[in-house]
Amino acid sequence: MANHDYIIANQGFPAFRADLNGVLQAVVSNNSSASEPSTKYAYQMWYETDTNKWYMRNADNDAWIQLALFNQTNDTVNFIDSSSTVVGIATSATNTVLTLANGSVAINPAGFVSVGGAATQAGEIRFLEDTDNGTNYIALRAGTLSGNVTLTLPTADGSTGQFLKTDGSGNLAFETVTSSGGDVTLNGTQTLTNKTLTAPKIGTSILDTNGNELAKLTATSSAVNEFTIANSASSSAPKLSATGNDTNIDLEIQAKGNGHLTIMGDTNAGAIQLNCESNSHGQQIKSQPHSAQVTNTMLMPAGADSTLVSLVSADTLTNKTLTSPKINENVAVTSTATELNKLDGATVTTAEINLSDLATLGTTASSKIFTADANNLTKVSGAVLNVEDTLSDGSTIAWNVINSPVAKVTLGGNRTFSAPSGSTPASGQFVSLLLIQDGTGGRTITWNAVYEFALDTAPTLTATANLGDIFTFRYNGAKWLEVGRNLALTLS
């Protein structure tokens, strides 16, 4: 960086060479210096190093004309006089390379502006907003093209509400919006088919095809929860779910006035299924079928949290009043409390009905089935009958001695008798079993160890076909003790 007066005086050789080198340095650096040259010439160039301004001396050699302002940090230049004609500017800089302050660019007579693309981005022109408003812009960028595309602007500015339309050949023209052309307008009524609305905002209602309200919507400020509707594939149900930012969210359905929520039936009665937390099991609440012709109201029980009792469930009822209950036959009535029941006219206070109460019952009831006297003698009017049940024959034979205390079975082969079952045998219970040989005969029995015989020796069955052996056992709380047997009985 140097200035020079460009005057080489007569001088010796070393001084002459130094003076000449100073001239050349001033020339190649555009007289660059923080201060103007001391000797000035018309049309002389000067680069002011402290301001990065580039000047040219005027023709009268009485003033400097600023040509440009350089940004040495970003390697850019702003030309000051916009009326200057610049021919052939080229640069390899990646940032802004040309800025005209408060000016315009004119391309004459028939040139064009080419905005080149790069390996990862197409060419782009940006129109910045007023600097008083900010630094935002609108950009026009080329897409992926198969050939050159030229868009020719219309010759007039069009009318209010018109839109810009192409004829398919790149010629643009302003057109008036009409519904007949299939365009969607703000105030028009059109049908959209196969259109995807991304995050649409719907007003306060959705109308049907007649213009009537189909659904109404209300907005909640700062809403974070909503419901989601999902369709499904074949053999699966669509879903309405409560969703949102919160963890535990109810899904509320509200009827109007005295209205109610109706679950319609189709080929089956209407039903609501309540699933377990893993959605692997479910229980249904279902209405009676049409054939029952029932329309009624069921009230949920009052009180604290509880569990409903069903026809088939095994439940314990506490402090419940059964009005005129009917107990089926073959049903055991047991007690775990201090009192089984109180009968009219009875004075019981323990888990048993006293004989005196039975005596009262026997003397006052019109039909005396049970009677008792002061000697603890209970009489039964009529026979007591245990119906003989037929057990299922198989390699192992099961015997429920509670349901079938008197039983028989025809042996179709050598069999094993399992331990008696039933809930629950009690000490002192007697049972009877008839074993019948089939038409082949010679069948044997292997007894479970719970059956006890004299001398710990199991009996040998009659081998003759179609004959029977009958055994009687008494339970002692641990084993079934044989108390009698009759063998080789002819049964018919």
GUFIPA-41235 format. One record per residue: residue in one letter; x, y, z of N, C-alpha, C, O in turn. Coordinates in steps of 0.001 Angstrom, whole numbers, plus 500000, padded with zeros to 6 digits. Example, Ala and Ser with C-alpha at 12.3 -4.5 7.8 and 13.67 -1.06 7.14 Angstrom:
REM residues 2
a513190494310507800512300495500507800513200496700507800514236496681508465s512850497750507080513670498940507140512900500030507870513409501138508039
//
This chain:
REM residues 492
m500860498818500000500000500000500000500902501239500000501783501394500846a500651502110499025501551503270498912500913504379498087500051504128497245n501349505606498342501060506772497502502377507258496860503467506967497353h502247507992495769503444508559495109503022509777494314501890509872493840d503944510697494178503625511894493383503845511667491904503577512540491078y504342510465491576504588510066490193505596510992489492505554511128488269i506484511617490237507555512460489681508873511834490084509173511714491272i509676511427489083510986510829489330512056511869489007512257512231487848a512710512322490008513729513372489836515053512763489366515263511553489454n515949513639488859517283513187488497518007512773489771518087513537490733q518534511543489760519148511015490966520021509825490612519980509294489502g520805509430491588521674508296491363520887506989491237519683506921491483f521667505913490824520985504646490510520243504039491703519064503728491535p520802503847492849520010503186493932518775503976494288517716503390494514a518882505311494344517718506125494687516690506078493580515489506078493848f517151506036492318516227505964491185515418504671491244514205504688491036r516080503557491526515347502278491585514315502273492711513209501760492539a514670502838493854513720502894494954512539503778494608511398503459494941d512823504933493914511743505836493523510826505163492517509606505315492584l511423504400491561510622503691490554509764502603491194508601502431490829n510325501885492126509530500841492822508364501464493586507296500855493654g508529502647494161507436503332494855506323503674493897505145503555494234v506695504107492680505672504398491666504887503139491325503657503144491273l505632502059491093504954500810490709504041500299491835502951499804491549q504452500404493090503614499973494212502345500803494293501273500273494586a502457502108494035501265502960494046500315502570492943499099502601493131v500860502197491773500008501831490638499267500540490914498050500457490747v500023499524491343499390498219491505498418498193492688497534497336492709s498536499077493658497643499084494814496572500158494719495909500441495717n496377500776493532495368501828493369495601502976494348494653503564494867n496849503282494588497196504373495488496556504173496857496077505119497482s496559502934497305495873502613498562496610503210499734497818503046499899s495812503931500566496388504556501742495255505120502567494164505356502047a495500505343503865494469505942504706494294507429504388493282508027504755s495258508015503721495153509435503338495291509563501828495916508739501161e494674510647501307494700510826499856496110511150499381496929511639500159p496407510877498090497736511206497567498028512706497697497141513544497534s499266513013497988499637514435498153499606515168496813499252516345496749t499975514468495754499902515040494406498791514333493666498800513106493579k497827515074493126496631514483492548496613514760491055497154515761490584y495966513832490304495864513937488865494425513619488459493752512831489122a493960514222487388492619513909486872492545512427486517493476511863485943y491409511805486871491128510392486601492018509447487419492114508263487095q492650509937488443493510509111489297492635508250490225491596508705490703m493073506986490476492377506088491390492987506156492785494197506333492927w492144506015493826492634506003495218491737505072496044490517505237496069y492356504087496724491623503196497636491940503620499061493083503524499509e490886504103499789491054504589501156490991503391502102489928502809502319t492152503034502663492258501769503393491523501759504722491125500687505178d491322502914505368490656502898506671489143502841506536488458502466507487t488596503211505353487133503158505144486739502155504078485549501904503886n487709501569503374487464500619502278486638501237501150485869500544500485k486802502549500937486125503226499831487087503352498646488292503550498803w486505503228497473487296503307496228486866504558495470485688504742495164y487872505440495164487578506746494528488281506862493170489269506184492886m487710507770492333488368508223491100488332509757491096487315510366491430r489494510389490701489570511852490656488773512346489462488816511751488385n488039513447489660487229513971488554488110514636487495489319514792487666a487456515022486394488211515578485256488823516923485586489863517296485043d488166517652486485488709518972486843489770518870487914490371519877488287n490009517680488411491031517440489423490819518297490669491758518798491289d489510518441491008489225519224492202488350518457493208487950519017494228a488050517170492923487211516399493858487366514902493559487781514498492472w487014514099494573487025512642494417485601512133494183484666512617494820i485422511164493279484128510510493015484199509084493591485040508282493183q483291508780494557483304507417495134482644506442494159481519506650493706l483370505389493856482853504374492932482198503199493657481159502698493227a482813502763494762482301501541495415482732501513496871483615502252497305l482059500611497622482405500355499014482672498863499148481802498047498845f483870498502499601484267497101499686484076496569501112484256497291502093n483708495296501195483657494573502484484762493526502425484594492460501832q485877493838503037487031492950502951486844491690503808487552490701503618t485895491726504747485640490527505574484855489481504790485191488297504822n483804489917504080482955488998503321483338488934501851482729488197501075d484347489707501472484798489734500072483666490139499138483395489450498155t482997491267499445481907491762498596482153493228498275482986493879498904v481411493751497273481563495137496856480178495719496577479341495062495957n479937496941497029478712497686496732479088498861495837479845499749496230f478524498842494594478783499948493673477845501088494004476651500874494211i478379502305494055477620503459494548476728504038493472475568504335493757d477185504206492299476421504851491234475668503788490459476266503034489692s474316503720490662473525502660490025473353502886488538472940501975487820s473658504072488066473513504322486633474711503840485839474726503920484611s475716503339486546476906502849485852476584501565485115475774500761485576t477203501379484002477039500157483222478200499233483533479361499572483302v477872498049484067478897497085484438478806495897483491477738495300483350v479880495556482857479886494479481883480799493365482366481976493577482658g480219492164482442481047490996482692481617490893484086482837490833484236i480767490869485134481251490669486499481234489170486808480219488498486622a482342488672487270482426487248487619483154487102488936484098487839489218t482703486125489763483340485887491054483085484445491477482149483798491006s483943483953492380483751482609492944483305482686494396483283481664495081a482945483883494890482539484048496293481215483336496542480390483214495636t481013482865497781479784482129498131478763483022498806477632482584499014n479110484273499163478167485193499797477748486261498798477989486127497598t477119487325499296476665488408498431477860489028497706478835489430498342v477785489105496380478920489613495592478617490960494949479538491625494474l477334491390494917477000492660494275475832493270495018474775492649495126t476008494481495533474942495200496226474889496612495684475899497314495663l473673497042495230473463498401494776472641499109495831471525498683496128a473162500178496403472446500903497448471481501897496809471889502788496065n470168501724497117469131502656496652469173502817495140469059503934494635g469332501728494417469377501822492972468631500685492325467907499950492996s468802500532491027468144499472490280469112498942489246470129499567488944v468783497777488707469612497145487692468819497101486398467682496631486386a469393497578485326468746497551484010469545496653483091470767496773483005i468848495738482391469497494829481453468948495147480071467760494951479814n469782495625479201469366496039477860470329495459476830471489495215477163p469900495230475609468509495434475175467631494199475356466420494337475530a468198493016475319467350491816475385468045490707476148467959489539475769g468728491063477213469442490051477982468530489346478988467317489553478995f469116488536479811468349487838480849469240487665482072470467487699481986v468584487480483209469297487207484451469279485710484682468202485113484709s470408485096484845470505483659485080470961483424486521472038483863486924v470115482719487293470466482378488668470794480892488688469903480048488593g472062480586488809472498479202488708472158478382489949472002478927491041g472044477076489769471827476160490873473136475537491324474192475758490731a473039474759492378474211474055492908473895472565492970472845472119492508a474817471806493547474624470356493584473455469958494483472833468917494271t473156470791495494472110470428496457470938471391496457470011471206497246q470937472419495601469847473392495625469701474018494255470681474328493578a468425474200493859468150474863492590468360476360492730468442476885493841g468449477060491567468588478507491575467385479174492209466264478681492088e467611480311492897466544480937493684466698482447493637467805482973493752i465570483143493466465525484609493534464728484976494774463644484436494994r465257485897495597464584486298496831464189487771496751464987488610496334f462950488083497152462432489436497233462264489773498715461363489252499371l463119490634499238463092490970500654462043492026500953461751492877500113e461478491968502152460492492956502570461185494268502916462412494348502965d460366495300503157460886496595503581461738496398504835461324495719505774t462926496993504841463821496809505988463227497362507274463640496957508360d462254498290507178461578498781508384460698497700509000460399497754510192n460279496713508199459405495644508687460178494412509126459674493634509937g461367494216508624462137493041509005463036492575507896463379493339506994t463422491309507962464363490747506982463783489527506276464532488740505698n462467489357506312461849488216505648461800488431504142461972489549503658y461570487374503426461576487451501966460618486436501364460173485509502041i460306486619500093459589485648499280460573485137498233461211485931497541a460697483828498114461672483247497194460974482504496073459944481865496284l461541482590494884461110481802493733462249480850493404463380481281493181r461953479561493375462988478555493161462538477586492079461365477219492028a463441477173491226463136476209490178462945474821490778463636474443491724g461993474060490216461787472690490646462656471735489853463592472149489168t462334470441489952463046469433489170462409469389487780461255468983487641l463142469798486769462596470006485427463101468945484465464214468434484585s462242468638483510462652467752482415463029468544481169463542467981480202g462776469844481194463120470717480075462961472160480506462510472425481620n463323473103479642463211474516479964461743474925480024460929474438479239v461403475815480950460047476333481111460131477855481127460915478434481879t459325478487480301459256479945480257457839480375480585456891479941479930l457684481221481586456384481774481959456330483220481491457150484044481895t455360483522480640455215484871480077454120485593480839452973485147480859l454471486720481474453516487477482275452478488155481384452750488451480220p451267488403481944450240489102481158450625490561480926451495491105481607t449970491174479964450282492564479595449515493565480437449838494753480414a448487493114481198447709494014482056447728493467483477448090492313483705d447326494322484446447402493918485844446150493210486342446102492831487512g445140493017485507443945492287485902443031493092486802443248494283487025s441985492417487328440980493075488169440988492461489554441617491429489788t440276493112490476440204492632491852439578491239491911438546490988491290g440215490330492667439680488990492842440080488007491776439792486817491901q440752488476490705441178487548489660442419486770490110443082487134491081f442709485703489390443881484900489690444697484705488428444214484910487315l445937484307488623446860484122487513446762482682487024446885481743487811k446540482510485720446284481191485155447156480984483930447386481908483150t447644479742483769448458479408482592447616478663481569446674477944481903d447991478861480306447276478138479238447920476802478919447520476137477963g448915476394479706449592475125479473450820475261478623451605474320478500s451002476442478023452181476692477191453073477757477800453996478243477146g452805478130479058453633479106479732453114480521479656453715481425480237n452003480744478949451434482084478841450482482313480007449503481583480160l450761483325480832449956483616482009448953484705481703449234485628480938a447773484591482310446729485594482124445889485647483388445779484655484108f445296486804483658444403486955484795443017486462484414442492486816483359e442416485625485297441102485062485042440209485311486253440681485468487379t438905485343485986437921485499487058437540484133487594437317483200486823v437464484007488928437132482736489567435668482407489332434791483219489626t435401481220488802434033480723488622433975479287489108434926478528488922s432862478908489733432724477539490239432610476528489121432910475351489320s432177476968487931432032476029486821433359475468486374433419474409485749g434437476187486697435746475721486288436366474741487265437495474296487063g435615474387488362436149473429489311437073474036490345437749473316491080d437106475390490405437967476046491378437213476231492691435995476401492709v437964476192493783437392476390495105437501477858495473438580478445495395t436381478451495874436354479863496251435982480002497716435457479072498327l436261481180498277435954481418499681434466481404499944434028480876500966n433679481970499048432239482105499266431415481118498457430192481074498593g432069480324497615431322479392496790430984478100497522431490477839498613t430127477304496911429759475986497450430254474932496475429701474784495385q431275474210496852431857473185495981431996471873496739432020471856497970t432087470791496008432303469463496576433749469051496325434211469020495184l434455468736497408435842468295497295435882466774497339435370466170498282t436477466152496341436570464696496259438040464291496272438855464814495512n438361463334497166439742462832497271440742463952497551441814464016496949k440366464830498475441258465919498863441688465703500312440862465366501160t442954465890500594443487465752501943443639467127502559444380467965502046l442934467362503667443042468620504404443964468387505591443607467670506526t445139468986505558446117468797506629445854469806507742445901471016507522a445572469284508957445294470119510136444262471200509822444531472378510060p443073470834509287442077471861508972441467472452510246441370471770511266k441064473701510183440351474347511270438879474446510887438524475121509920i438022473764511658436585473736511388435913474699512346436303474789513510g434910475418511872434205476392512691433417475743513812433924474850514491t432201476174514010431398475693515139430507474519514786429883473948515680s430421474135513517429518473036513161429943472400511848430669472995511052i429469471168511641429609470444510380428203470192509860427356469681510592l427946470541508612426606470454508035426476469215507156427460468722506605d425223468710507033424965467600506122424724468141504723424878469339504484t424348467271503801424162467677502405422981468621502228422884469300501206n422077468674503214420938469586503142421218470914503834420350471786503885g422429471071504366422762472296505057422365472311506514422508473338507178n421865471192507034421492471115508444422696470693509280423616470042508784e422675471076510557423790470752511435423878469253511674422916468632512125l425032468675511371425300467265511620426060467092512926425800466154513681a426988467984513191427768467946514422428170469366514778428468470177513902k428175469661516085428592470975516565429893470822517344430113469818518022l430751471835517236432036471793517898432205473046518744431826474142518331t432770472875519918433091474008520767434585474008521041435206472951521153a435154475196521147436598475319521359436886475581522831436148476305523499t437960474989523327438434475209524685439820475849524611440740475300524005s439951477009525233441250477680525194442301476826525901442036476231526946s443480476779525323444613476004525878444264474535526028444707473897526983a443487473985525116443101472570525188444311471670524963445142471941524096v444403470589525755445493469623525604444975468198525424445757467302525108n443673467966525619443093466634525466442040466660524368441409467688524121e441860465526523717440924465433522605440504463984522461440932463136523244f439666463683521461439371462287521153439876461972519748439929462840518877t440242460718519554440783460253518278439881459164517721439494458244518442i439549459266516452438752458256515754439682457477514836440397458066514026a439672456151514962440537455304514135439695454251513432438829453628514046n439951454054512139439275452965511437440050451670511660441004451648512438s439655450603510994440295449316511273440298448454510020439593448720509047a441119447412510083441176446441508998440056445417509173439226445536510075s440044444417508305438999443391508330438984442668509670440035442356510230s437777442404510180437530441651511423437955442408512675438037441812513749s438228443704512563438568444516513722437585445678513816436990446086512819a437427446200515026436454447252515273437095448628515161438242448794515576p436389449630514610436897451004514685436923451454516130436278450851516988k437686452539516406437928452922517798437731454416517990438147455226517161l437082454770519112436967456146519576437724456227520889437322455594521866s438817456995520940439711457005522098439860458416522645439833459393521896a440018458509523971440414459765524607441927459863524556442622458963525028t442446460942523990443886461117523829444266462527524271443394463368524487g445542462779524402446007464108524782447251464042525633447882462991525749n447604465171526231448838465270527011448712464648528391449705464173528941d447503464642528967447323464107530312447403462594530298447195461965529260t447706462000531462447902460552531554446585459798531657446349458867530887n445719460186532599444449459493532821443310460423532420443070461439533072i442612460071531344441588460939530781440296460140530614440315459060530024d439170460656531128437873460038530907437372460385529511437833461339528883l436421459590529047435713459880527802434245460040528161433585459062528513e433723461262528077432375461553528529431402461618527359431695462195526312i430223461005527569429120461084526608427913461605527375427507460987528360q427330462718526956426254463356527699424985463389526860424973463901525741a423904462825527431422602462900526789421950464232527152422408464919528065k420893464595526448420205465856526686418930465594527477418148464705527139g418726466384528541417506466272529325417350464895529935418251464407530616n416196464259529690415921462910530185416375461831529205416023460663529364g417148462211528202417620461237527229418633460280527832419075460467528966h418995459268527082419937458260527552420776457767526381420469458039525220l421823457049526699422689456441525691422115455082525305421954454218526167t421812454883524055421212453637523568422234452847522764422821453363521812i422442451593523151423279450672522382422348449836521530421656448958522045m422321450096520237421371449439519342421745447974519121422919447603519163g420736447162518888420958445775518513420954445619517003420537446518516273d421417444479516548421354444173515118420802442761515001419613442552515244t421621441795514641421155440407514678421159439871516099420484438884516389n421920440515516999421935440167518411421492441375519225421442442499518724a421168441120520499420757442197521384421924443155521621423086442758521536g421607444421521920422635445407522201423474445004523400422950444453524368a424781445274523346425680444826524413426804445833524596427229446489523644i427289445948525852428478446733526186429496445771526769429176445027527696q430716445770526247431765444888526759432780445707527539433288446717527052l433075445251528781434070445882529646435299444983529680435237443866530194n436411445460529137437626444653529039438470444774530301438327445717531079c439355443794530485440352443883531548441416444891531140441405445388530013e442347445200532062443347446218531787444275445839530648444897446718530052s444389444540530324445256444102529229444485443894527935445067443535526912n443169444119527980442301443942526819442376442524526256442219442322525052s442618441538527133442650440141526703441406439384527167441153438278526688h440630439949528080439372439359528531438320440458528590438645441635528746g437062440064528463435991441051528501434708440468529064434433439279528904q433921441314529727432612440923530245431568441837529621431756443051529542q430469441242529179429446441978528461428207442215529321427785441349530087i427638443404529176426318443724529713425374443729528520425531444535527603k424397442835528529423573442613527341422098442626527722421724442163528800s421261443161526833419831443202527076419191441838526774419799440982526130q417958441658527250417197440458526931416876440433525437416802441490524812p416684439243524850416356439167523420414957439712523135414153439910524046h414690439945521869413391440476521450412241439566521895411151440038522220s412502438257521905411442437316522268410969437501523707409839437134524031a411815438066524584411420438281525975410455439458526113409741439558527111q410428440353525112409521441501525103409616442288526410408604442568527052v410831442636526792411081443291528071411543444728527825412456444970527036t410902445677528509411355447065528565411296447489530023410209447667530572n412443447651530651412450447993532067413706448784532403414535449069531539t413823449127533670414968449898534165415633449125535289414957448669536210m416949448972535228417717448332536282418547449394536987419341450090536354l418360449519538318419121450475539098420361449811539671420296448672540133m421478450502539648422688449993540260422550450050541776421837450912542289p423219449144542514423074449122543969423665450368544612424658450924544141a423022450795545714423525451925546480424564451446547483424755450245547672g425229452392548119426203452034549135427625452164548636427899452825547635a428530451512549367429953451591549030430278450726547814429407450051547264d431550450757547403431989449944546279431707448476546571431913448009547691s431233447749545557430864446352545783430926445603544465431343446152543445t430505444337544493430497443480543311429097442914543109428457442469544062l428624442931541864427307442378541573427333440861541682428360440228541434v426193440281542057426044438833542173425319438329540933424337438931540500s425800437219540357425182436676539156424522435337539445424617434807540552l423851434799538434423169433513538585424156432369538751423846431373539405v425343432501538165426271431368538139427508431594538995428308430672539158s427692432782539544428888433035540338428738432471541745427624432306542243a429859432180542375429872431708543761430215432897544645431357433355544659d429226433400545385429406434610546173428857434414547578428035433529547819t429314435238548488428820435255549865427960436494550057428415437619549850l426688436271550464425766437371550715425734437635552218425464436735553013t426012438873552595426040439248554011424934440265554286424811441277553596n424122439967555323423048440882555739422086441178554589421704442327554365k421701440128553866420756440290552770419446439595553147419458438489553687t418346440232552866417020439670553134416474439067551855416298439772550861l416202437757551870415629437058550725414155436857551005413779436107551906t413330437526550233411883437437550428411345436227549672411452436151548448s410758435275550419410212434030549858411220433334548960410931433089547789p412402433009549485413403432363548617413017430930548312412353430268549109k413440430459547148413242429068546743414616428434546565415427428901545765i414874427343547337416160426658547265415966425372546486415109424560546837n416759425169545419416601423990544576416959422726545335417641422766546359e416480421590544805416831420309545396418316420031545181418951420602544295n418856419133546021420262418740545960421210419914546206422357419891545760v420734420938546915421578422072547246421830422071548741420882422082549526a423091422057549150423425422039550561423370423450551119423886424396550523v422729423571552285422688424849552978423631424745554157423383423968555079t424715425517554147425731425436555197425853426779555884425261427772555462s426635426789556955426779428020557726428224428190558160428900427223558511t428692429440558131430006429765558693429851430778559816430847431190560411a428644431182560115428392432133561185427788431397562373427776430166562396t427297432118563338426760431479564549425315431070564369424719430514565291e424734431328563211423317431071563048423024430735561604423407431488560708l422358429628561354421997429257559994420764430009559543420772430638558485n419716429953560321418484430644559977417561430573561178417758429765562086k416592431395561168415540431327562184414229431033561482413871431676560496l413535430063562005412246429701561444411150430291562308411345430532563500d410004430520561706408866430989562479408563430003563596408423428809563330g408459430460564829408155429599565962409364428936566555409236428225567552a410585429143565965411782428495566496412482429422567473412347430644567417t413237428798568372413939429583569403415440429382569316416150429542570308v415919429037568153417332428704568015418195429938568191417796431047567835t419379429733568743420382430803568853421749430288568463422722431038568540t421866429005568035423141428437567615423049428029566166422103428371565456a424080427271565735424130426878564327423240425694564028423261425197562902e422462425218564977421591424071564744420166424420565113419912425335565897i419243423674564534417833423777564926417606422763566043417790421564565836n417210423229567217417031422351568370415900421364568163414968421628567403l415980420227568839414928419230568733413602419783569207412550419417568684s413645420662570194412384421235570666411725422045569569410500422090569462d412540422674568767411971423422567657411395422472566623410333422730566057l412106421357566373411551420370565443410251419796565980409314419537565226a410204419596567314408960419070567889407822420042567671406702419653567339t408130421321567863407095422332567634406680422347566180405496422415565849l407670422282565330407371422259563901406537421036563556405571421123562798g406930419870564132406204418649563802404784418648564316403914418034563698t404518419311565416403172419292565974402291420377565415401065420296565503t402902421394564839402070422498564341401903422450562841400915422952562305a402889421834562142402775421805560681401690420819560275401484419789560917s400998421165559187399921420294558733400457418988558188399781417964558284s401658418991557617402267417773557113403495417487557947404502418183557816k403436416449558827404517416172559765405550415268559107405447414042559162i406549415890558484407620415107557867408656414756558917409054413597559031f409104415755559696410043415530560784409326415774562118408633416777562290t409508414837563057409029415052564422410129414618565372410964413779565031a410124415187566551411132414843567552410469414853568927409494415567569161d411022414044569829410490414025571198411582414442572164412686414801571755a411262414392573455412203414850574474413392413939574625414373414314575267n413338412731574043414444411781574136415406411910572954416215411016572706n415314413018572234416171413270571057415941412252569958416842411971569168l414734411696569902414382410764568839413674411539567746412596412098567948t414303411558566593413722412247565439413103411215564514413745410230564151k411861411442564135411144410519563281410924411156561920410690412358561797v411006410312560910410763410735559537409493410062559068409376408838559118s408545410855558614407296410315558109407474410018556628407580410935555814g407506408730556279407767408337554896409198407875554731410028408061555621a409482407278553597410803406723553333411792407817552951411435408848552379v413079407540553299414173408399552851414887407661551722415407406567551938l414922408234550537415410407544549348416634408243548785416613409450548544n417729407463548570418870407922547794418779407295546409418853406074546274v418619408115545386418471407611544022419775406963543572420854407520543774e419670405763542950420855405076542442421293405717541134420528405762540171d422540406218541102423103406847539901424050405882539215424678405048539867t424153405996537902425065405164537109426350405938536852426322407030536285l427485405364537276428776405998537049429259405737535626428840404769534990s430135406596535133430698406442533789431837405440533835432772405573534626d431743404415532958432785403390532900433984403929532131433831404683531170g435178403533532563436407403937531894437589403260532545437432402523533518s438761403503532017439949402857532587440123403247534058440561402441534880t439767404508534376439725404961535767438325405484536039437829406355535325i437691404949537077436299405300537364436272406296538517436855406054539574a435577407437538299435431408458539340434070408306540012433084407937539373w434034408604541337432781408453542100432634409671543004433399409857543950n431632410501542694431296411635543549430303411159544589429120410994544291v430776410935545814429937410325546848428976411326547469428088410933548225i429135412619547166428161413606547648426963413657546703425817413658547152n427222413699545409426125413740544439425501412366544224424312412276543917s426277411295544378425784409933544085426228408990545203427124408172544994p425605409090546406425990408176547490425624406729547212426255405821547753v424624406498546383424250405153545951424496405091544454423886405836543687a425403404187544032425810404197542631426065402784542127426232401847542908k426090402649540781426416401375540137427212401662538884427181402770538349v427943400622538413428686400764537181428880399372536589429141398410537311t428750399277535267428998398025534547430417398069534016430788398985533283l431226397049534399432641397026534051432825396498532637432411395382532323g433450397306531787433723396885530420435150396443530231435572396194529102g435919396338531325437310395922531276437889396002532680437179396328533631n439157395711532809439822395833534098439967397320534422440478398096533614r439509397705535615439399399120535934440136399476537226440450398622538056t440399400802537355440949401356538592439908402298539193439363403161538505f439641402119540487438677402982541183439463404080541900440278403804542781s439198405354541500439896406478542128439277406790543483438211406273543816a439939407628544259439404408035545558438102408787545359437974409532544387p437120408615546260435839409307546126436043410821546093436958411344546729s435187411517545348435245412976545251433949413557545789433059412831546231g433861414881545744432670415565546233433030416544547331434025416358548032s432229417586547485432491418624548495431410418609549568430284419013549281t431680418185550728432873417448551138432368416291551982431485416526552807p432860415038551846432359413929552670432608414218554161433585414867554535a431695413716554986431820413909556431431900412560557128431370411562556638s432561412540558265432669411302559042431272410780559381430379411535559767g431114409460559225429833408838559495428982408641558260427929408011558351q429393409156557097428606409004555888428706407570555370429790406988555363f427560406988554930427504405668554332427267405813552842426514406677552393v427931404944552079427726404924550629427643403470550186428129402566550867s427013403262549024426810401908548504427201401867547039426888402790546286l427897400784546617428393400663545247428097399265544722428418398269545372l427478399193543536427188397935542863428081397826541638428014398662540736l428953396749541607429834396500540473429263395340539668429032394261540212i429030395560538351428366394581537489429344394142536406429955394971535732q429488392792536242430284392275535136429512392441533832428296392253533789d430240392798532759429555392896531464429352391512530877429583390528531580g428942391387529654428656390102529028429871389224528865429738388022528632t431057389797528983432289388998528887432663388415530239433018387240530326g432590389215531294432930388756532643434434388726532869435220389001531963g434817388387534097436223388282534440436906389631534642438135389702534665r436132390695534789436725392024534958437205392196536407436595391666537335t438304392942536588438871393138537919438884394631538265438737395501537406i439068394883539572439123396263540067440407396453540858440755395619541694t441119397560540595442225398004541434441716399173542258441370400225541721w441675398969543608441071399964544481442113401001544915443278400667545132n441679402268545040442515403304545621442775402985547083441940402357547733a443907403401547607444301403059548974443355403630550018443410403215551176v442483404574549648441565405153550624440441404186550990439769404374552005y440229403139550163439244402096550487439924401064551397440986400537551068e439312400793552515439901399886553514439023398642553648437818398729553882f439680397456553490438987396166553587439578395369554750440661395676555249a438847394346555165439308393496556283440665392888555963440906392399554859l441558392933556971442907392393556842443691393065555711444656392505555192d443255394287555334443920395048554261443976394263552960444891394428552153t442968393397552772442954392557551562441734392923550729440598392788551182a441978393385549510440869393752548633440127392495548198440739391441548025p438804392599548020438012391421547619438256391041546163438658391861545338t437995389750545878438042389265544501436631389307543942435712388725544519l436458389989542831435123390143542249434646388831541638435437387981541231t433318388699541591432703387581540864433059387698539395432908388765538800a433536386593538796433979386629537404432861386318536419433010386548535219t431725385788536923430647385367536024430027386579535344429769387605535973a429795386435534037429223387524533255427851387901533791427062387041534183n427579389208533801426282389797534128425890389679535593424789390096535955l426757389119536466426455389088537894427038390329538552427935390972538007g426506390665539760426935391874540437427434391612541840427018390656542496d428344392485542301428827392487543674428515393854544271428777394880543644i427952393872545492427576395124546117428411395331547371428590394410548167f428937396583547547429809396928548672429223398155549389428673399060548762t429359398152550731428914399286551539430108399788552349430859399008552935f430264401145552365431390401760553060430878402826554027429834403446553825r431674403009555099431417404090556058432692404933556164433795404402556292y432516406272556109433665407190556110434018407565557545433135407901558333n435319407508557891435751407866559241436541409188559269437180409526560265g436480409895558191437211411154558098438538411014557398439120412012556973a439041409770557265440315409533556589440184408452555532440726408596554435k439464407355555843439324406244554911437857405819554822437034406120555686w437579405106553736436251404533553537436329403055553961436954402229553296l435683402759555073435780401438555695434648400553555195433475400917555277e435023399363554665433986398441554201433218397895555422433813397406556381v431887397995555354431043397473556440430171396307555960429455395696556753g430234396002554656429460394874554170429653394664552697429975395583551945r429437393366552285429506393046550848428604391851550547428424390985551403n428048391795549363427283390650548851427785390385547449427809391283546608l428195389125547195428814388789545921427916387885545100426986387261545610a428220387834543823427561386931542862426055387083542897425334386095543033l425575388300542777424140388604542818423568388582541397424121389178540474t422455387881541255421736387924539989420857389175539997420071389374540923l420981389995538999420364391306539029419037391394538291418352392413538376s418664390348537571417372390413536864416839389010536654415764388838536078
//
